[in-house]
Amino acid sequence: MQNRDSELETSGKIIGFYEREFYCFSNFSSFRVKWRGKDWQTSEHAYQAAKFFLSDPVISEKIRNANSAHEAFKSAQKYADKVPANWSKIKVNIMEDICRNKLNQNLYVKKKLLQTKNLKIVEDSPKDSCWGWGKNRKGRNELGKIWMKLRDELAK
C-alpha cells in the first residue's frame, strides 16, 4: 500500500481520497449531513439507509442510528434481500444528492474540494470498483465523478 500511496501523491495527476489528506470525500469520514429532513452521522449512514426508505423504514432508522459508518454498511448488507430492485438505477443520483448536501453543509469539505483544482478525483479503494477504481484501477469511480461534478458546479 505504501508504494501505491506514494505514487498517487507524487504523480500530481490525480487526487486519491481513500484514507489520506482528502479523506473528507469518503462516505466514511466523520462529517454530519442533514438530508431528507434527518441528521446523519456520515454520508455512509444516509446512503445505506436510503436503500430501505420505501421497503422497510424500521431498517432505515436502525441504520441511521448505527454507531459508525462501518456499522451502517454492515447493517445494510444484512438486509440486502430487501433492497429495491431498481436500486442500481437510482443509487448514483442518491449518492450525488447526499454528497451535494455534505458539501454545502461543511465548509472544510468545500475548501478541500476547491484545493483539487481540475485534477482527477479518484476513490482509490482497492476493494470497490463501482464507487472507486478497484483492485485493477479500471473501476467506474462513480464517487470520484460525483465530486468532480460538484467541483465543476462550485466553479460556476
Secondary structure, DSSP 8 states (H G I E B T S, - for coil): -HHHHHHHHHHSSEEE-SSSTTGGGSTTSS--EEETTEEESSHHHHHHHHTTTTT-HHHHHHHHT-SSHHHHHHHHHHTGGGS-TTHHHHHHHHHHHHHHHHHHH-HHHHHHHHHTTT-EEE---SS-TTTS-TTTT-S--HHHHHHHHHHHHHH-
